[in-house]
Amino acid sequence: MLKKLAQASLAAAVSAIALLPMLGAAPAVAQEGEDIDITIGWVPPDITGVFKTATNFFELAAQDANKNGFNVKILTKSPTSPTAFAEQVSIIEDMIQRKVDLIAVSPAEVATVKPALVRATQAGIPVVVVNLLEPIDASTSRPISDSTTRRARK
């Protein structure tokens, strides 16, 4: 089971970075001598266990991208506890204010973060939801690849 969670975390990290060009947040290929700065806001409900693993994979994927002409930064911030739902919303709002290029989030509670995800999308920031344990209705999200990766929309 832990192996499957680690694989899912790796897939989420790589997918978030790989999706940037498709979502219009970054060019597909860095030109020689051209710096492409990409900041990904990663907002897990906590930073232990599988979320620590996911954070490590986000960092590894960024390092790999940085070896290939990109300047990817992962901004990781989590609430003080997995039940601090309002704090997770505040962190997402902070990522919007910082104008990150993409927000990757594993919601502690979908209903609480959904309005913030919509605001991020309205601000032009693509949102990737990982480790989704309850569905987000079709009026506020659109699947990107499967039931665990979604992009919020109006």
FENNORGI-V396040 format. One record per helix or strand of 3 or more residues. SS is the DSSP state (hx for helix, st for strand). FROM is the first residue (numbers start at 1). TO is the last residue. If there is no record, write none. Layout:
BEGIN
SS;FROM;TO
SS;FROM;TO
END
This chain:
BEGIN
hx;2;22
st;36;43
hx;49;66
st;70;76
hx;85;98
st;102;105
hx;110;122
st;126;129
st;141;146
st;149;152
END
